[in-house]
């Protein structure tokens, strides 16, 4: 499928141990999976590369509806308790 895990040395985002962050490269672009493992809001600092990334989020507020889609548009992403977000930047290849 062409998906590869991004090296842990590649700075994509900075959170804390409360937010799990995993980066991936795919033929369609680079992605970050973020999971807030706590019952509190958490802020995640994004690398400049992901500051205008497309986002898809599932959290308590989305309920049984479709995931909320949008753009990050900032250097920091606020995550609701137990939220799961995928950030995507398109490949320029």
PyMOL Python script that loads the backbone (N, CA, C, O; Angstrom):
from pymol import cmd

cmd.read_pdbstr("""\
ATOM      1  N   UNK A   1       0.830  -1.196   0.000  1.00  0.00           N
ATOM      2  CA  UNK A   1       0.000   0.000   0.000  1.00  0.00           C
ATOM      3  C   UNK A   1       0.866   1.248   0.000  1.00  0.00           C
ATOM      4  O   UNK A   1       0.355   2.335  -0.268  1.00  0.00           O
ATOM      5  N   UNK A   2       2.130   1.138   0.284  1.00  0.00           N
ATOM      6  CA  UNK A   2       3.000   2.296   0.197  1.00  0.00           C
ATOM      7  C   UNK A   2       2.991   3.193   1.414  1.00  0.00           C
ATOM      8  O   UNK A   2       3.393   4.352   1.310  1.00  0.00           O
ATOM      9  N   UNK A   3       2.555   2.714   2.552  1.00  0.00           N
ATOM     10  CA  UNK A   3       2.556   3.525   3.766  1.00  0.00           C
ATOM     11  C   UNK A   3       3.822   3.192   4.548  1.00  0.00           C
ATOM     12  O   UNK A   3       4.170   2.025   4.722  1.00  0.00           O
ATOM     13  N   UNK A   4       4.502   4.233   5.014  1.00  0.00           N
ATOM     14  CA  UNK A   4       5.669   3.988   5.855  1.00  0.00           C
ATOM     15  C   UNK A   4       5.607   4.885   7.070  1.00  0.00           C
ATOM     16  O   UNK A   4       5.141   6.022   7.011  1.00  0.00           O
ATOM     17  N   UNK A   5       6.083   4.349   8.157  1.00  0.00           N
ATOM     18  CA  UNK A   5       6.123   5.096   9.413  1.00  0.00           C
ATOM     19  C   UNK A   5       7.232   6.133   9.331  1.00  0.00           C
ATOM     20  O   UNK A   5       8.333   5.839   8.866  1.00  0.00           O
ATOM     21  N   UNK A   6       6.942   7.339   9.782  1.00  0.00           N
ATOM     22  CA  UNK A   6       7.939   8.404   9.794  1.00  0.00           C
ATOM     23  C   UNK A   6       8.866   8.191  10.979  1.00  0.00           C
ATOM     24  O   UNK A   6       8.424   7.787  12.054  1.00  0.00           O
ATOM     25  N   UNK A   7      10.128   8.456  10.788  1.00  0.00           N
ATOM     26  CA  UNK A   7      11.130   8.290  11.832  1.00  0.00           C
ATOM     27  C   UNK A   7      10.771   9.104  13.069  1.00  0.00           C
ATOM     28  O   UNK A   7      10.273  10.223  12.945  1.00  0.00           O
ATOM     29  N   UNK A   8      11.014   8.562  14.254  1.00  0.00           N
ATOM     30  CA  UNK A   8      10.740   9.326  15.484  1.00  0.00           C
ATOM     31  C   UNK A   8      11.566  10.604  15.569  1.00  0.00           C
ATOM     32  O   UNK A   8      11.235  11.504  16.340  1.00  0.00           O
ATOM     33  N   UNK A   9      12.638  10.692  14.783  1.00  0.00           N
ATOM     34  CA  UNK A   9      13.474  11.897  14.788  1.00  0.00           C
ATOM     35  C   UNK A   9      12.903  13.025  13.935  1.00  0.00           C
ATOM     36  O   UNK A   9      13.432  14.136  13.953  1.00  0.00           O
ATOM     37  N   UNK A  10      11.826  12.755  13.184  1.00  0.00           N
ATOM     38  CA  UNK A  10      11.211  13.762  12.329  1.00  0.00           C
ATOM     39  C   UNK A  10      10.207  14.562  13.145  1.00  0.00           C
ATOM     40  O   UNK A  10       9.178  14.015  13.540  1.00  0.00           O
ATOM     41  N   UNK A  11      10.472  15.854  13.413  1.00  0.00           N
ATOM     42  CA  UNK A  11       9.563  16.643  14.251  1.00  0.00           C
ATOM     43  C   UNK A  11       8.313  17.083  13.482  1.00  0.00           C
ATOM     44  O   UNK A  11       8.377  18.017  12.683  1.00  0.00           O
ATOM     45  N   UNK A  12       7.193  16.425  13.714  1.00  0.00           N
ATOM     46  CA  UNK A  12       5.934  16.772  13.051  1.00  0.00           C
ATOM     47  C   UNK A  12       5.029  17.546  13.998  1.00  0.00           C
ATOM     48  O   UNK A  12       4.349  18.489  13.593  1.00  0.00           O
ATOM     49  N   UNK A  13       5.029  17.146  15.239  1.00  0.00           N
ATOM     50  CA  UNK A  13       4.195  17.792  16.252  1.00  0.00           C
ATOM     51  C   UNK A  13       4.795  17.494  17.611  1.00  0.00           C
ATOM     52  O   UNK A  13       5.509  16.506  17.784  1.00  0.00           O
ATOM     53  N   UNK A  14       4.500  18.360  18.579  1.00  0.00           N
ATOM     54  CA  UNK A  14       5.005  18.176  19.931  1.00  0.00           C
ATOM     55  C   UNK A  14       3.839  18.220  20.894  1.00  0.00           C
ATOM     56  O   UNK A  14       3.122  19.217  20.975  1.00  0.00           O
ATOM     57  N   UNK A  15       3.658  17.148  21.614  1.00  0.00           N
ATOM     58  CA  UNK A  15       2.610  17.100  22.622  1.00  0.00           C
ATOM     59  C   UNK A  15       3.229  16.692  23.940  1.00  0.00           C
ATOM     60  O   UNK A  15       4.334  17.116  24.278  1.00  0.00           O
ATOM     61  N   UNK A  16       2.525  15.883  24.667  1.00  0.00           N
ATOM     62  CA  UNK A  16       3.033  15.360  25.924  1.00  0.00           C
ATOM     63  C   UNK A  16       2.737  13.867  25.935  1.00  0.00           C
ATOM     64  O   UNK A  16       2.222  13.324  24.957  1.00  0.00           O
ATOM     65  N   UNK A  17       3.059  13.212  27.025  1.00  0.00           N
ATOM     66  CA  UNK A  17       2.757  11.783  27.111  1.00  0.00           C
ATOM     67  C   UNK A  17       1.250  11.539  27.111  1.00  0.00           C
ATOM     68  O   UNK A  17       0.803  10.407  26.924  1.00  0.00           O
ATOM     69  N   UNK A  18       0.471  12.591  27.319  1.00  0.00           N
ATOM     70  CA  UNK A  18      -0.980  12.471  27.313  1.00  0.00           C
ATOM     71  C   UNK A  18      -1.564  12.401  25.905  1.00  0.00           C
ATOM     72  O   UNK A  18      -2.717  12.007  25.727  1.00  0.00           O
ATOM     73  N   UNK A  19      -0.762  12.785  24.894  1.00  0.00           N
ATOM     74  CA  UNK A  19      -1.224  12.752  23.502  1.00  0.00           C
ATOM     75  C   UNK A  19      -0.293  11.851  22.709  1.00  0.00           C
ATOM     76  O   UNK A  19       0.904  12.120  22.602  1.00  0.00           O
ATOM     77  N   UNK A  20      -0.852  10.772  22.150  1.00  0.00           N
ATOM     78  CA  UNK A  20      -0.085   9.866  21.316  1.00  0.00           C
ATOM     79  C   UNK A  20      -0.012  10.470  19.916  1.00  0.00           C
ATOM     80  O   UNK A  20      -1.030  10.887  19.363  1.00  0.00           O
ATOM     81  N   UNK A  21       1.199  10.519  19.339  1.00  0.00           N
ATOM     82  CA  UNK A  21       1.396  11.100  18.012  1.00  0.00           C
ATOM     83  C   UNK A  21       2.151  10.097  17.158  1.00  0.00           C
ATOM     84  O   UNK A  21       3.211   9.610  17.552  1.00  0.00           O
ATOM     85  N   UNK A  22       1.599   9.785  15.974  1.00  0.00           N
ATOM     86  CA  UNK A  22       2.263   8.861  15.054  1.00  0.00           C
ATOM     87  C   UNK A  22       2.217   9.445  13.648  1.00  0.00           C
ATOM     88  O   UNK A  22       1.136   9.755  13.148  1.00  0.00           O
ATOM     89  N   UNK A  23       3.371   9.600  13.001  1.00  0.00           N
ATOM     90  CA  UNK A  23       3.433  10.135  11.652  1.00  0.00           C
ATOM     91  C   UNK A  23       3.555   9.042  10.605  1.00  0.00           C
ATOM     92  O   UNK A  23       4.169   8.004  10.853  1.00  0.00           O
ATOM     93  N   UNK A  24       2.968   9.273   9.427  1.00  0.00           N
ATOM     94  CA  UNK A  24       3.029   8.330   8.319  1.00  0.00           C
ATOM     95  C   UNK A  24       3.228   9.086   7.014  1.00  0.00           C
ATOM     96  O   UNK A  24       2.776  10.221   6.865  1.00  0.00           O
ATOM     97  N   UNK A  25       3.911   8.444   6.071  1.00  0.00           N
ATOM     98  CA  UNK A  25       4.002   8.949   4.702  1.00  0.00           C
ATOM     99  C   UNK A  25       3.264   7.971   3.804  1.00  0.00           C
ATOM    100  O   UNK A  25       3.446   6.758   3.909  1.00  0.00           O
ATOM    101  N   UNK A  26       2.435   8.504   2.923  1.00  0.00           N
ATOM    102  CA  UNK A  26       1.697   7.689   1.965  1.00  0.00           C
ATOM    103  C   UNK A  26       1.919   8.278   0.577  1.00  0.00           C
ATOM    104  O   UNK A  26       2.445   9.386   0.467  1.00  0.00           O
ATOM    105  N   UNK A  27       1.535   7.576  -0.482  1.00  0.00           N
ATOM    106  CA  UNK A  27       1.660   8.150  -1.827  1.00  0.00           C
ATOM    107  C   UNK A  27       0.850   9.438  -1.998  1.00  0.00           C
ATOM    108  O   UNK A  27       1.149  10.239  -2.884  1.00  0.00           O
ATOM    109  N   UNK A  28      -0.162   9.643  -1.170  1.00  0.00           N
ATOM    110  CA  UNK A  28      -1.014  10.841  -1.273  1.00  0.00           C
ATOM    111  C   UNK A  28      -0.578  11.975  -0.367  1.00  0.00           C
ATOM    112  O   UNK A  28      -1.159  13.058  -0.428  1.00  0.00           O
ATOM    113  N   UNK A  29       0.412  11.765   0.461  1.00  0.00           N
ATOM    114  CA  UNK A  29       0.872  12.832   1.345  1.00  0.00           C
ATOM    115  C   UNK A  29       1.324  12.310   2.691  1.00  0.00           C
ATOM    116  O   UNK A  29       1.407  11.104   2.920  1.00  0.00           O
ATOM    117  N   UNK A  30       1.616  13.253   3.580  1.00  0.00           N
ATOM    118  CA  UNK A  30       2.046  12.916   4.936  1.00  0.00           C
ATOM    119  C   UNK A  30       0.878  13.085   5.891  1.00  0.00           C
ATOM    120  O   UNK A  30       0.052  13.984   5.731  1.00  0.00           O
ATOM    121  N   UNK A  31       0.819  12.210   6.883  1.00  0.00           N
ATOM    122  CA  UNK A  31      -0.281  12.221   7.845  1.00  0.00           C
ATOM    123  C   UNK A  31       0.259  12.093   9.255  1.00  0.00           C
ATOM    124  O   UNK A  31       1.319  11.513   9.490  1.00  0.00           O
ATOM    125  N   UNK A  32      -0.503  12.651  10.189  1.00  0.00           N
ATOM    126  CA  UNK A  32      -0.227  12.455  11.609  1.00  0.00           C
ATOM    127  C   UNK A  32      -1.525  11.980  12.262  1.00  0.00           C
ATOM    128  O   UNK A  32      -2.587  12.569  12.059  1.00  0.00           O
ATOM    129  N   UNK A  33      -1.423  10.919  13.039  1.00  0.00           N
ATOM    130  CA  UNK A  33      -2.524  10.447  13.873  1.00  0.00           C
ATOM    131  C   UNK A  33      -2.250  10.964  15.280  1.00  0.00           C
ATOM    132  O   UNK A  33      -1.174  10.729  15.829  1.00  0.00           O
ATOM    133  N   UNK A  34      -3.228  11.672  15.871  1.00  0.00           N
ATOM    134  CA  UNK A  34      -3.096  12.202  17.226  1.00  0.00           C
ATOM    135  C   UNK A  34      -4.240  11.653  18.071  1.00  0.00           C
ATOM    136  O   UNK A  34      -5.395  11.671  17.644  1.00  0.00           O
ATOM    137  N   UNK A  35      -3.926  11.169  19.257  1.00  0.00           N
ATOM    138  CA  UNK A  35      -4.932  10.632  20.168  1.00  0.00           C
ATOM    139  C   UNK A  35      -4.735  11.265  21.543  1.00  0.00           C
ATOM    140  O   UNK A  35      -3.691  11.089  22.171  1.00  0.00           O
ATOM    141  N   UNK A  36      -5.740  11.998  22.004  1.00  0.00           N
ATOM    142  CA  UNK A  36      -5.716  12.548  23.361  1.00  0.00           C
ATOM    143  C   UNK A  36      -6.161  11.429  24.297  1.00  0.00           C
ATOM    144  O   UNK A  36      -7.321  11.019  24.265  1.00  0.00           O
ATOM    145  N   UNK A  37      -5.260  10.940  25.118  1.00  0.00           N
ATOM    146  CA  UNK A  37      -5.538   9.799  25.985  1.00  0.00           C
ATOM    147  C   UNK A  37      -6.130  10.208  27.332  1.00  0.00           C
ATOM    148  O   UNK A  37      -6.289   9.365  28.215  1.00  0.00           O
ATOM    149  N   UNK A  38      -6.453  11.475  27.498  1.00  0.00           N
ATOM    150  CA  UNK A  38      -6.928  11.959  28.798  1.00  0.00           C
ATOM    151  C   UNK A  38      -8.360  12.489  28.724  1.00  0.00           C
ATOM    152  O   UNK A  38      -8.932  12.634  27.644  1.00  0.00           O
ATOM    153  N   UNK A  39      -8.918  12.769  29.885  1.00  0.00           N
ATOM    154  CA  UNK A  39     -10.263  13.363  29.957  1.00  0.00           C
ATOM    155  C   UNK A  39     -10.193  14.883  30.105  1.00  0.00           C
ATOM    156  O   UNK A  39     -11.098  15.499  30.668  1.00  0.00           O
ATOM    157  N   UNK A  40      -9.113  15.483  29.595  1.00  0.00           N
ATOM    158  CA  UNK A  40      -8.925  16.943  29.631  1.00  0.00           C
ATOM    159  C   UNK A  40      -8.536  17.452  28.242  1.00  0.00           C
ATOM    160  O   UNK A  40      -7.967  16.716  27.435  1.00  0.00           O
ATOM    161  N   UNK A  41      -8.854  18.728  27.976  1.00  0.00           N
ATOM    162  CA  UNK A  41      -8.387  19.355  26.740  1.00  0.00           C
ATOM    163  C   UNK A  41      -6.863  19.356  26.734  1.00  0.00           C
ATOM    164  O   UNK A  41      -6.233  19.560  27.771  1.00  0.00           O
ATOM    165  N   UNK A  42      -6.279  19.131  25.570  1.00  0.00           N
ATOM    166  CA  UNK A  42      -4.823  19.169  25.425  1.00  0.00           C
ATOM    167  C   UNK A  42      -4.466  19.981  24.194  1.00  0.00           C
ATOM    168  O   UNK A  42      -5.184  19.945  23.195  1.00  0.00           O
ATOM    169  N   UNK A  43      -3.363  20.713  24.256  1.00  0.00           N
ATOM    170  CA  UNK A  43      -2.847  21.471  23.122  1.00  0.00           C
ATOM    171  C   UNK A  43      -1.619  20.772  22.568  1.00  0.00           C
ATOM    172  O   UNK A  43      -0.766  20.296  23.316  1.00  0.00           O
ATOM    173  N   UNK A  44      -1.544  20.718  21.243  1.00  0.00           N
ATOM    174  CA  UNK A  44      -0.416  20.097  20.555  1.00  0.00           C
ATOM    175  C   UNK A  44       0.195  21.151  19.639  1.00  0.00           C
ATOM    176  O   UNK A  44      -0.508  21.758  18.831  1.00  0.00           O
ATOM    177  N   UNK A  45       1.499  21.369  19.761  1.00  0.00           N
ATOM    178  CA  UNK A  45       2.215  22.298  18.879  1.00  0.00           C
ATOM    179  C   UNK A  45       2.539  21.585  17.575  1.00  0.00           C
ATOM    180  O   UNK A  45       3.063  20.471  17.580  1.00  0.00           O
ATOM    181  N   UNK A  46       2.225  22.234  16.455  1.00  0.00           N
ATOM    182  CA  UNK A  46       2.438  21.633  15.132  1.00  0.00           C
ATOM    183  C   UNK A  46       3.675  22.215  14.459  1.00  0.00           C
ATOM    184  O   UNK A  46       3.984  23.396  14.623  1.00  0.00           O
ATOM    185  N   UNK A  47       4.377  21.384  13.706  1.00  0.00           N
ATOM    186  CA  UNK A  47       5.482  21.893  12.897  1.00  0.00           C
ATOM    187  C   UNK A  47       4.889  22.798  11.818  1.00  0.00           C
ATOM    188  O   UNK A  47       3.704  22.687  11.504  1.00  0.00           O
ATOM    189  N   UNK A  48       5.695  23.687  11.251  1.00  0.00           N
ATOM    190  CA  UNK A  48       5.196  24.626  10.244  1.00  0.00           C
ATOM    191  C   UNK A  48       4.572  23.895   9.062  1.00  0.00           C
ATOM    192  O   UNK A  48       3.645  24.409   8.436  1.00  0.00           O
ATOM    193  N   UNK A  49       5.057  22.733   8.760  1.00  0.00           N
ATOM    194  CA  UNK A  49       4.552  21.918   7.651  1.00  0.00           C
ATOM    195  C   UNK A  49       3.075  21.541   7.837  1.00  0.00           C
ATOM    196  O   UNK A  49       2.347  21.411   6.852  1.00  0.00           O
ATOM    197  N   UNK A  50       2.632  21.366   9.070  1.00  0.00           N
ATOM    198  CA  UNK A  50       1.257  20.932   9.340  1.00  0.00           C
ATOM    199  C   UNK A  50       0.345  22.060   9.826  1.00  0.00           C
ATOM    200  O   UNK A  50      -0.776  21.793  10.259  1.00  0.00           O
ATOM    201  N   UNK A  51       0.796  23.303   9.764  1.00  0.00           N
ATOM    202  CA  UNK A  51      -0.008  24.405  10.288  1.00  0.00           C
ATOM    203  C   UNK A  51      -1.183  24.787   9.390  1.00  0.00           C
ATOM    204  O   UNK A  51      -2.028  25.582   9.799  1.00  0.00           O
ATOM    205  N   UNK A  52      -1.254  24.248   8.194  1.00  0.00           N
ATOM    206  CA  UNK A  52      -2.439  24.467   7.347  1.00  0.00           C
ATOM    207  C   UNK A  52      -2.912  23.134   6.779  1.00  0.00           C
ATOM    208  O   UNK A  52      -3.401  23.067   5.651  1.00  0.00           O
ATOM    209  N   UNK A  53      -2.764  22.087   7.563  1.00  0.00           N
ATOM    210  CA  UNK A  53      -3.129  20.740   7.144  1.00  0.00           C
ATOM    211  C   UNK A  53      -4.640  20.533   7.197  1.00  0.00           C
ATOM    212  O   UNK A  53      -5.346  21.200   7.952  1.00  0.00           O
ATOM    213  N   UNK A  54      -5.122  19.595   6.382  1.00  0.00           N
ATOM    214  CA  UNK A  54      -6.512  19.163   6.472  1.00  0.00           C
ATOM    215  C   UNK A  54      -6.643  18.307   7.725  1.00  0.00           C
ATOM    216  O   UNK A  54      -5.731  17.549   8.057  1.00  0.00           O
ATOM    217  N   UNK A  55      -7.764  18.423   8.418  1.00  0.00           N
ATOM    218  CA  UNK A  55      -7.959  17.638   9.637  1.00  0.00           C
ATOM    219  C   UNK A  55      -9.298  16.917   9.612  1.00  0.00           C
ATOM    220  O   UNK A  55     -10.281  17.397   9.046  1.00  0.00           O
ATOM    221  N   UNK A  56      -9.305  15.760  10.236  1.00  0.00           N
ATOM    222  CA  UNK A  56     -10.524  14.977  10.456  1.00  0.00           C
ATOM    223  C   UNK A  56     -10.486  14.560  11.915  1.00  0.00           C
ATOM    224  O   UNK A  56      -9.506  13.974  12.375  1.00  0.00           O
ATOM    225  N   UNK A  57     -11.576  14.868  12.655  1.00  0.00           N
ATOM    226  CA  UNK A  57     -11.586  14.626  14.102  1.00  0.00           C
ATOM    227  C   UNK A  57     -12.842  13.881  14.532  1.00  0.00           C
ATOM    228  O   UNK A  57     -13.948  14.173  14.077  1.00  0.00           O
ATOM    229  N   UNK A  58     -12.642  12.913  15.418  1.00  0.00           N
ATOM    230  CA  UNK A  58     -13.739  12.224  16.102  1.00  0.00           C
ATOM    231  C   UNK A  58     -13.568  12.523  17.582  1.00  0.00           C
ATOM    232  O   UNK A  58     -12.492  12.328  18.148  1.00  0.00           O
ATOM    233  N   UNK A  59     -14.645  12.999  18.202  1.00  0.00           N
ATOM    234  CA  UNK A  59     -14.628  13.323  19.627  1.00  0.00           C
ATOM    235  C   UNK A  59     -16.040  13.212  20.159  1.00  0.00           C
ATOM    236  O   UNK A  59     -16.969  12.912  19.408  1.00  0.00           O
ATOM    237  N   UNK A  60     -16.208  13.448  21.435  1.00  0.00           N
ATOM    238  CA  UNK A  60     -17.529  13.337  22.047  1.00  0.00           C
ATOM    239  C   UNK A  60     -18.563  14.213  21.332  1.00  0.00           C
ATOM    240  O   UNK A  60     -19.706  13.793  21.149  1.00  0.00           O
ATOM    241  N   UNK A  61     -18.175  15.416  20.929  1.00  0.00           N
ATOM    242  CA  UNK A  61     -19.109  16.348  20.282  1.00  0.00           C
ATOM    243  C   UNK A  61     -19.599  15.851  18.925  1.00  0.00           C
ATOM    244  O   UNK A  61     -20.682  16.246  18.492  1.00  0.00           O
ATOM    245  N   UNK A  62     -18.838  14.995  18.239  1.00  0.00           N
ATOM    246  CA  UNK A  62     -19.289  14.487  16.936  1.00  0.00           C
ATOM    247  C   UNK A  62     -20.291  13.356  17.103  1.00  0.00           C
ATOM    248  O   UNK A  62     -21.030  13.043  16.169  1.00  0.00           O
ATOM    249  N   UNK A  63     -20.326  12.738  18.279  1.00  0.00           N
ATOM    250  CA  UNK A  63     -21.299  11.687  18.566  1.00  0.00           C
ATOM    251  C   UNK A  63     -21.313  10.616  17.496  1.00  0.00           C
ATOM    252  O   UNK A  63     -20.262  10.107  17.107  1.00  0.00           O
ATOM    253  N   UNK A  64     -22.504  10.270  17.017  1.00  0.00           N
ATOM    254  CA  UNK A  64     -22.662   9.248  15.985  1.00  0.00           C
ATOM    255  C   UNK A  64     -22.618   9.846  14.589  1.00  0.00           C
ATOM    256  O   UNK A  64     -22.850   9.140  13.607  1.00  0.00           O
ATOM    257  N   UNK A  65     -22.327  11.127  14.487  1.00  0.00           N
ATOM    258  CA  UNK A  65     -22.270  11.799  13.193  1.00  0.00           C
ATOM    259  C   UNK A  65     -20.933  11.539  12.506  1.00  0.00           C
ATOM    260  O   UNK A  65     -20.056  10.881  13.065  1.00  0.00           O
ATOM    261  N   UNK A  66     -20.787  12.059  11.294  1.00  0.00           N
ATOM    262  CA  UNK A  66     -19.536  11.967  10.553  1.00  0.00           C
ATOM    263  C   UNK A  66     -18.426  12.694  11.320  1.00  0.00           C
ATOM    264  O   UNK A  66     -18.704  13.629  12.072  1.00  0.00           O
ATOM    265  N   UNK A  67     -17.190  12.275  11.136  1.00  0.00           N
ATOM    266  CA  UNK A  67     -16.084  13.023  11.742  1.00  0.00           C
ATOM    267  C   UNK A  67     -16.100  14.473  11.261  1.00  0.00           C
ATOM    268  O   UNK A  67     -16.514  14.756  10.137  1.00  0.00           O
ATOM    269  N   UNK A  68     -15.653  15.379  12.109  1.00  0.00           N
ATOM    270  CA  UNK A  68     -15.595  16.800  11.750  1.00  0.00           C
ATOM    271  C   UNK A  68     -14.354  17.031  10.896  1.00  0.00           C
ATOM    272  O   UNK A  68     -13.243  16.671  11.287  1.00  0.00           O
ATOM    273  N   UNK A  69     -14.553  17.630   9.732  1.00  0.00           N
ATOM    274  CA  UNK A  69     -13.449  17.921   8.813  1.00  0.00           C
ATOM    275  C   UNK A  69     -13.171  19.416   8.824  1.00  0.00           C
ATOM    276  O   UNK A  69     -14.076  20.224   9.033  1.00  0.00           O
ATOM    277  N   UNK A  70     -11.908  19.780   8.598  1.00  0.00           N
ATOM    278  CA  UNK A  70     -11.544  21.187   8.558  1.00  0.00           C
ATOM    279  C   UNK A  70     -10.084  21.366   8.217  1.00  0.00           C
ATOM    280  O   UNK A  70      -9.467  20.488   7.614  1.00  0.00           O
ATOM    281  N   UNK A  71      -9.526  22.510   8.605  1.00  0.00           N
ATOM    282  CA  UNK A  71      -8.107  22.834   8.420  1.00  0.00           C
ATOM    283  C   UNK A  71      -7.553  23.283   9.762  1.00  0.00           C
ATOM    284  O   UNK A  71      -8.275  23.848  10.584  1.00  0.00           O
ATOM    285  N   UNK A  72      -6.268  23.031   9.979  1.00  0.00           N
ATOM    286  CA  UNK A  72      -5.675  23.421  11.260  1.00  0.00           C
ATOM    287  C   UNK A  72      -5.543  24.934  11.365  1.00  0.00           C
ATOM    288  O   UNK A  72      -6.063  25.525  12.312  1.00  0.00           O
ATOM    289  N   UNK A  73      -4.866  25.574  10.425  1.00  0.00           N
ATOM    290  CA  UNK A  73      -4.788  27.027  10.375  1.00  0.00           C
ATOM    291  C   UNK A  73      -4.075  27.712  11.529  1.00  0.00           C
ATOM    292  O   UNK A  73      -4.239  28.919  11.710  1.00  0.00           O
ATOM    293  N   UNK A  74      -3.291  26.989  12.315  1.00  0.00           N
ATOM    294  CA  UNK A  74      -2.590  27.601  13.446  1.00  0.00           C
ATOM    295  C   UNK A  74      -1.384  26.744  13.806  1.00  0.00           C
ATOM    296  O   UNK A  74      -1.209  25.640  13.291  1.00  0.00           O
ATOM    297  N   UNK A  75      -0.563  27.272  14.696  1.00  0.00           N
ATOM    298  CA  UNK A  75       0.624  26.533  15.123  1.00  0.00           C
ATOM    299  C   UNK A  75       0.315  25.574  16.267  1.00  0.00           C
ATOM    300  O   UNK A  75       1.173  24.795  16.682  1.00  0.00           O
ATOM    301  N   UNK A  76      -0.915  25.635  16.773  1.00  0.00           N
ATOM    302  CA  UNK A  76      -1.303  24.774  17.875  1.00  0.00           C
ATOM    303  C   UNK A  76      -2.681  24.184  17.604  1.00  0.00           C
ATOM    304  O   UNK A  76      -3.570  24.864  17.091  1.00  0.00           O
ATOM    305  N   UNK A  77      -2.844  22.929  17.949  1.00  0.00           N
ATOM    306  CA  UNK A  77      -4.120  22.232  17.779  1.00  0.00           C
ATOM    307  C   UNK A  77      -4.672  21.920  19.162  1.00  0.00           C
ATOM    308  O   UNK A  77      -3.992  21.292  19.974  1.00  0.00           O
ATOM    309  N   UNK A  78      -5.912  22.359  19.439  1.00  0.00           N
ATOM    310  CA  UNK A  78      -6.550  22.055  20.710  1.00  0.00           C
ATOM    311  C   UNK A  78      -7.377  20.789  20.520  1.00  0.00           C
ATOM    312  O   UNK A  78      -8.218  20.709  19.625  1.00  0.00           O
ATOM    313  N   UNK A  79      -7.127  19.807  21.372  1.00  0.00           N
ATOM    314  CA  UNK A  79      -7.841  18.540  21.290  1.00  0.00           C
ATOM    315  C   UNK A  79      -8.748  18.371  22.498  1.00  0.00           C
ATOM    316  O   UNK A  79      -8.323  18.568  23.637  1.00  0.00           O
ATOM    317  N   UNK A  80      -9.994  18.006  22.244  1.00  0.00           N
ATOM    318  CA  UNK A  80     -10.953  17.738  23.310  1.00  0.00           C
ATOM    319  C   UNK A  80     -10.574  16.425  24.006  1.00  0.00           C
ATOM    320  O   UNK A  80      -9.777  15.651  23.474  1.00  0.00           O
ATOM    321  N   UNK A  81     -11.138  16.174  25.186  1.00  0.00           N
ATOM    322  CA  UNK A  81     -10.854  14.915  25.875  1.00  0.00           C
ATOM    323  C   UNK A  81     -11.154  13.701  24.988  1.00  0.00           C
ATOM    324  O   UNK A  81     -12.208  13.632  24.355  1.00  0.00           O
ATOM    325  N   UNK A  82     -10.227  12.758  24.948  1.00  0.00           N
ATOM    326  CA  UNK A  82     -10.331  11.501  24.210  1.00  0.00           C
ATOM    327  C   UNK A  82     -10.532  11.679  22.698  1.00  0.00           C
ATOM    328  O   UNK A  82     -10.995  10.757  22.028  1.00  0.00           O
ATOM    329  N   UNK A  83     -10.195  12.835  22.167  1.00  0.00           N
ATOM    330  CA  UNK A  83     -10.328  13.102  20.728  1.00  0.00           C
ATOM    331  C   UNK A  83      -9.284  12.337  19.931  1.00  0.00           C
ATOM    332  O   UNK A  83      -8.178  12.080  20.408  1.00  0.00           O
ATOM    333  N   UNK A  84      -9.656  11.980  18.709  1.00  0.00           N
ATOM    334  CA  UNK A  84      -8.746  11.358  17.745  1.00  0.00           C
ATOM    335  C   UNK A  84      -8.772  12.220  16.489  1.00  0.00           C
ATOM    336  O   UNK A  84      -9.840  12.486  15.937  1.00  0.00           O
ATOM    337  N   UNK A  85      -7.597  12.658  16.037  1.00  0.00           N
ATOM    338  CA  UNK A  85      -7.498  13.531  14.866  1.00  0.00           C
ATOM    339  C   UNK A  85      -6.452  12.984  13.908  1.00  0.00           C
ATOM    340  O   UNK A  85      -5.409  12.477  14.320  1.00  0.00           O
ATOM    341  N   UNK A  86      -6.755  13.098  12.612  1.00  0.00           N
ATOM    342  CA  UNK A  86      -5.769  12.807  11.565  1.00  0.00           C
ATOM    343  C   UNK A  86      -5.520  14.096  10.792  1.00  0.00           C
ATOM    344  O   UNK A  86      -6.455  14.699  10.266  1.00  0.00           O
ATOM    345  N   UNK A  87      -4.269  14.513  10.723  1.00  0.00           N
ATOM    346  CA  UNK A  87      -3.867  15.683   9.934  1.00  0.00           C
ATOM    347  C   UNK A  87      -3.205  15.182   8.662  1.00  0.00           C
ATOM    348  O   UNK A  87      -2.439  14.219   8.697  1.00  0.00           O
ATOM    349  N   UNK A  88      -3.498  15.836   7.527  1.00  0.00           N
ATOM    350  CA  UNK A  88      -2.952  15.416   6.242  1.00  0.00           C
ATOM    351  C   UNK A  88      -2.439  16.609   5.467  1.00  0.00           C
ATOM    352  O   UNK A  88      -3.121  17.629   5.364  1.00  0.00           O
ATOM    353  N   UNK A  89      -1.230  16.487   4.917  1.00  0.00           N
ATOM    354  CA  UNK A  89      -0.739  17.456   3.940  1.00  0.00           C
ATOM    355  C   UNK A  89      -0.523  16.689   2.647  1.00  0.00           C
ATOM    356  O   UNK A  89       0.026  15.588   2.646  1.00  0.00           O
ATOM    357  N   UNK A  90      -0.959  17.284   1.551  1.00  0.00           N
ATOM    358  CA  UNK A  90      -0.888  16.629   0.243  1.00  0.00           C
ATOM    359  C   UNK A  90       0.532  16.539  -0.254  1.00  0.00           C
ATOM    360  O   UNK A  90       1.356  17.412   0.016  1.00  0.00           O
ATOM    361  N   UNK A  91       0.811  15.484  -0.978  1.00  0.00           N
ATOM    362  CA  UNK A  91       2.117  15.294  -1.591  1.00  0.00           C
ATOM    363  C   UNK A  91       2.250  16.257  -2.773  1.00  0.00           C
ATOM    364  O   UNK A  91       1.313  16.406  -3.557  1.00  0.00           O
ATOM    365  N   UNK A  92       3.373  16.892  -2.901  1.00  0.00           N
ATOM    366  CA  UNK A  92       3.602  17.799  -4.031  1.00  0.00           C
ATOM    367  C   UNK A  92       4.405  17.113  -5.129  1.00  0.00           C
ATOM    368  O   UNK A  92       5.118  17.763  -5.894  1.00  0.00           O
ATOM    369  N   UNK A  93       4.279  15.784  -5.195  1.00  0.00           N
ATOM    370  CA  UNK A  93       5.042  15.037  -6.209  1.00  0.00           C
ATOM    371  C   UNK A  93       4.262  14.857  -7.487  1.00  0.00           C
ATOM    372  O   UNK A  93       4.762  14.252  -8.436  1.00  0.00           O
TER     373      UNK A  93
END
""", "prot")
cmd.dss("prot")
cmd.show_as("cartoon", "prot")
cmd.util.cbc("prot")
cmd.orient("prot")
